[in-house]
Every structure is written in structure tokens, then in C-alpha cells.
Amino acid sequence: MYDPELKYCPRCKDEYRPEIEICPGCEVDLIAGSQMLAEKEKQQRKIMERGGELTADDELVAVRSGPLAEMKGYEQLLAKERISAMLTGDESSCGKGCCGGNCNLVVRREEARDAVMIIESEIRRTAVIDTVAGSAESVFDPLSAENTCPACGHGFSGGTECPDCGLCF
């Protein structure tokens, strides 16, 4: 849960002391814990309002295509977010996933944007796509003469503790 007294990165969700203004890894402005709590509540309300099971009247759109096993994983991920999805075979498959073709992951049109964002977030998380270029400079390297604390961004030399925030490595 978020502490209203601390600050958080809206992108990576890391926690910082109140006087820290910018996330050193993401290079974005931090926001107060109270704002994070409000955003989390807003997201929970949105999730609870989602449509439930798919029906014949729903307008469906494909949000992703790929091997059956991969699409099943995304289908389960969306189910956790209360987005109903269905797998359909593409033109090159028998529709059962056994013929080597791809499957389409389809959702309601009105939930497609959220579904794509959830899937893209998972891909970034698992593939480490969001690693910031040059981030090696913000990670403690015991062999380096100069280091930058990944928590507060303070530059220092020597030691295994940040002299500014006290983070131990």
C-alpha cells in the first residue's frame, strides 16, 4: 500500500523520501502517496465496472495474435483485470491451436484500449524493455570509483552505503 507521507514514481511505482523530486531511473516527477492512493482507487472502480462475460451482442476486436500458449497467458492476465477475452483461430489454423497457426485474442471494443495497455505493460515487465539507456550509471558497482545511488540519485565514491539517503548495497 502507499504511504501518504512518501513520494512515488508514477511509472515504476518505486517509493522515495518526501524531499526527493525526480525518479532517478525513469527521470519523471514523483507524486505524493495520497495521489497514488487516489489513482489506485480510481483504477479499482474502473476494473469493477467492466462488462463481465462476452455475449453475442458484443462488438469484438482482436488485440493480439500469436501462438496459442502465449495468447492463453494474455487471456488469463486480462481475466485478472476483469476483461473478458476469447481466443479464435486465424485463417492458417484449424482454430484448435494444434495446427501451428496463430490465435487471435479478442475483447470487447470498449475494453480494447485497456487490454492493449495491460498486455504491453506485461511485455515490458517481462522483457525489461523499459530499462533506461545508460542506467548502468545509476546502479551500484563495487568496482567503480564513482557511483550514483539508484534510490536518490546522489553521486558518491567508495563505501557500500549512500551518504545521502543511507541505502546499503
N, C-alpha and C positions, 0 to 999 in steps of 0.2 A: 504494500500500500504506500501511498505517497504521504510524506510529512509536509504539512503546510508551511513549516518554517524553513525548509530547504529549497534548493532550486534543482531543476531537472532539464535535461536535453529533450526537446520535443521529438527529435529524430531517433536517437539511440536509447533514450529513456534512462541514461546514467544519472546518478544523484551527485549533487555538489553542495558545498557550503554556501550559505546565503550571499557572501561577498563575491563569489565567482560569477562573472557575467557571460562568458562565452565557453561553449564546449570545445576543448582543445582538439578532439578527434573529428567532430563534424563541422566545426567552425561556424556554429549558429548560436544565436542568442538563447540563453537559458530562460526558462519560465518558472514562476513560483509553484510550489507544491499545490497550493489551493487551485491554481489554474489547471494543473494536471488532474486533480480530483474532479473538477467540473467537467473536463473533457472526457474523462473515463465514464462518468455518469451519463453524459450525452451519448457516448458510443453504446453503452449498455441499453439505454432506452431505444436506440435505433435498432439494435440487434433484436430486442424483444418484439418490435413492431413488424418484423419480417414475416412473409407470407405463409409459411408452413409448406405442406405437401404440394407438389405440382399437380395441376389439373389440365384437362383437355382444353379449357378456355384460355390458359396462359399462353402469352406470346413468348416463345423460347428463342434464344440466340446462343450460338457456340462461342465460348470464351477461350477455349484452349483445345488443341488437338495433339495427340501423341500416343505412345504405346499404352495399352490397357492398364498395366501395373501403375504407371505414372499418373494416369488420369484417375484411377481409383483413389490414390493418395490425395489428390487435389479434391476429389469429391468428398472424402472424409474430412479434410481440412475445412471445406465450406460448410459441411454439416455442423461442425463445432461452432460456427458463426451463424447458425440458423438460416443458411442459404441452401434451399433445396436444389439439387442438381441431378442430372441424368446423363448416362453415357450412351452414345449412339455410335454405330459403326460408320466409317466413311465409305466412299464408293469402292475402294480396293479391298474391303474386308467383308466377311460374311456377317458381321455385326455381333459376333460372339467373342471376338478377341483372340481366336485361335489361328487365324489365317495370316498373321503377320502385318495386317494393315493397322492403321491408326484408329483411335476412337475420338469422338468429339465430346467435350464436356459442355453441356448446355444448361442454361439457367434462365430464369425469367428476365425479360428485357430490363425491367426496372431495377433488378439487382445485379445486372451485368457489371456496372462500374465498380461496385463494392467487391464483387467476385474477382475481377481482374486485379484490383489493388491488393487483395488478400493473397492471391497466388503470387503476384510479383514480389510482395514482401517476403513470402516464404522462400522464393527462389534466391533473393538477395541474402536472406539469413543463412541459407544452407550452402550457398556458393561463395559467400564472403565477397559479393560484388561491391558492397558499399565501403570497402576498405579505402580510406583516403590516400591518395597518392602522396608518397613521402611520409607516411605515418610511422615509418621506422624511426623517424626522428623523435616521435612522441612516446616511444616505448623505452623502458629502462634497459640499457645494455651494460652489463658489468664490465665489459672490456673497453668501453668508450670513456674518453676523458671528460666529455661533456654529455649530459643527459637532459631531457625535458620530461617533467612529471606528466604522466598521462591523465592525472586527476585534475591538476590545477594549471598546468602549462608552465610552471616555474622552471627556469633553466638552472642547473647546478652541476658541480663537478665533484666526483668522489662520493663515497658513502653509499649506504643501501637504504637511506631514508630521505624523503624530500624535506629540505629545511623549511619550506614554506607551509605545507599542509600536514606533514608528518606521515605521509603514506610510506609504508615499508615495502621493499621489493624482495 
